[in-house]
Structures are given as C-alpha cells and as structure tokens.
Amino acid sequence: MSNTIADIIEKYSEETRTDPLFYMIDPPQQKGEKKEYAYTTTEEEKADAKVSNPSSIPVTFVPLDQTLDIYKESKGTDQESLCDGLLYTDSSLYLVELKSERESWRKEAKEQLENTIELLKKSGVLSTGGKFASIKFKHRYAYACNRQRRTIRNQHEKQKRFYKENGFHLLIKWEIKI
C-alpha cells in the first residue's frame, strides 16, 4: 500500500466516467479475509449508493479506505478511520462514506468523513501545490450513504455546523447528485 494520499489518487483512481447513472459498492468484509476497497459499477444489485450524473459530467472515483495506511499518532498500531472514497469533477469534490444498516451509522459515518477531511487538509492535497491545486473546487460535499436507508430526513442544524467546522456540505442520503 502507498503511504500518501497523493500516491493513492495516482495509483487507485478509476477510469473517469460519464455515465448518467452508476452505483458505488463497499464490499462486505469476509471473516478472516482482508477487506476489499470500494468501487463503482453500473449494476444496482448490492449497491450502497446511487450516483446520478444526468449531464454526463466527467467524474473520477478514488477509493481511500483500505488503500491507505495512516496510523493514529497516539496509538501506533491503530489505523485512522477514513471514508470509503472520493469522487471529483473539474469543479466539485465529493467525499463518500458507504454504510449498511446498523445502529449509530450516521454518527460513525460523520466521524469518518470529518477524519478524512482533516487528513486531506494535513496532507496538503487540497492546498496550493497539492494534487488538486489546479482544480478550484467550487463545491465540496461529504456524503453519508446507507443502502438500507434510501430516504433520510434532513438534519439542518447538524449540516450547518458540519459545514462551518469542515468547509464541506454534509448530505445524508443514498443518492449522490453530480
């Protein structure tokens, strides 16, 4: 595995897609086996999120979780918890955490998104001279998606606070709109 987020973007980026509709899957971990990383597909079966791209804007997916070895400073053997991946266009960045139904999934997804944002900021990937320096992201989104909860009520106050603290719009829904 690579050591930096910039390396991950170079090594693991999927082919840029222009599909008007595609899906994201985070494969379940099999007991005793190494977990696979998330990927995109045109097949809806077992999808954790739906990506709607009606204008067929070129979009690239990069898996983050399971591709990056970053350890917590306080506990040298504990890995940082990252979101499953990111999507980007020439003007927007989408961080995506994919969940299956379980209790407290929203809180866990939000924490993983916040942690990923912090690590991206620390790594310099989002700053001048970083991997995305030439891209002026007009929009930054953090999506928490759950295949079992396709309709989710909005939590405006939490979303406003998340934006103020992180600079990303928090969206808790199954469908990601490009």
MIVEXPA-923785 format. One record per residue (C-alpha): z, y, x. Coordinates in pm, whole numbers, plus 32768, in hexadecimal, padded with zeros to 4 digits. Each point is the difference from the previous one (the first is absolute). Layout:
<atoms>
ZYX ...
</atoms>
This chain:
<atoms>
800080008000 7FBC8162806E 811380F48058 7F8D81457F65 7F8D80717EAA 7EC1808F809B 7FB47EA68091 80377F617EAC 7F0E80F17F5C 7EF77FAD8106 80397E877FFB 804A7FAE7E92 7F3680FC7F33 7F2C7F517EFE 7E95805F7FCE 7FE181467F41 7FC87FB97E8E 7F4880C57EF5 80407F0E7EE1 805280B47EBA 810F7EFC7FC6 80BD7F1A80EC 81597F678022 81157FDC8100 80C37EC48045 813B7FC580CC 80037E85802F 814E7F5D7FB4 80BB7F78812A 800F7E87800C 81507F77806B 80037FC08177 7EAE80A78038 7FA9814F8096 7FB381017EF1 7E9880737FE4 7FAC81717FDC 7F7180AC7ECB 7E89801B7FC3 7F0280817F04 7F1E7F2C7F23 7F17801B7ED7 80B97EE77F4C 810D80657F08 80B47EB17FFC 8154802080AD 7FC381738041 813180D58049 7F4781487FC4 7EB8807D7F70 7F3B810F80B7 7F1980D37F26 7EF680BD80BF 7F0680707EF4 7F4C80F380EA 7FD57EEE8108 80A480D6810B 800D7F4D8152 81647F7A8028 809A7F308117 81307F1A7FE7 80E77FC08127 81187EFD7FDF 8145807380A2 810F7F067FA5 7FE47EBF80CE 7F1680A680FB 80F380E780AE 81347FAA80CE 80F081267FE7 816F7FB6802B 812480C67F78 80A580CD8112 815E7F957F98 7FAB7E8B7FEE 7F097F94810B 7F937EC27F4C 7FE7808D7E9C 7EA080717FA9 7FBE81427F46 7F977FD17E97 7EA580937FCA 7F2480267ED0 7EEC7F007FDC 7EE780E58068 7F4281437FE0 7EB8806A7F67 7F4B8134807A 7ECD80CE7FAE 7F7E813480B0 80F480D67F38 811C7F227F7E 81077F138087 80A17EF57F25 812B7F378077 80287EC47F30 81267F157FC9 7FAD7EC97F36 81127F477F43 802A7EDB7F17 810580187EF0 81637FFB807E 813780CC7FC9 8017814E80B3 7E937FEF8066 7FD081787FCB 811C805B80EA 7F8A7F0C810A 7E9680787FE5 806B816D8016 80D07FB88137 7EDE7F4A80A7 7F1581217FB2 80F981008086 80357F33813B 7E8A7FE38039 7FD081777FD2 8113804380FF 7F657F0B80F9 7EA580977FCF 808E81598043 80BF7F888135 7ECE7F488087 7F2E813D7FF4 7EEC7F517F3B 800C81167EFC 8023812080F5 7F0B80CA80D0 7F637F1680FC 80647EC97F3B 7F137EF97F72 7FCF80C87EC0 7FFD815880A7 7E9380397FA7 80477FB27E92 80A481187F3E 80A37F3A7EEB 800380E17ED0 80C47EF97F42 810F7F0F8071 80797EF47F12 81067EEE8014 7FC57EE97F01 81007EFC7F97 7F3C7EF37F45 807C7ECE7F46 7F157EFF7F69 81057F9E7EFC 803C81687F94 7EAD80997FBB 808B810C7F1A 812280C28093 80AB81357F77 7FF5813580DA 8131807A80BA 7FA5816D8036 8140807480AA 7FFA7EE480FD 7E908041803E 80398175803C 811E7FB780EF 7F2E7EFE80BB 7EE780FE802F 80F0810C8078 80A17F1380FC 7EC87F498079 7EC880CD7FB4 7F677EE07F39 7FD57FE27E86 80BE7ECA7F88 7F4C7F357EF6 80967EC77F69 7EE37F497F56 7F177ED8801C 7EBD80CA8013 7FA980D2812F 7F01810D7FAF 7F1B80768119 
</atoms>
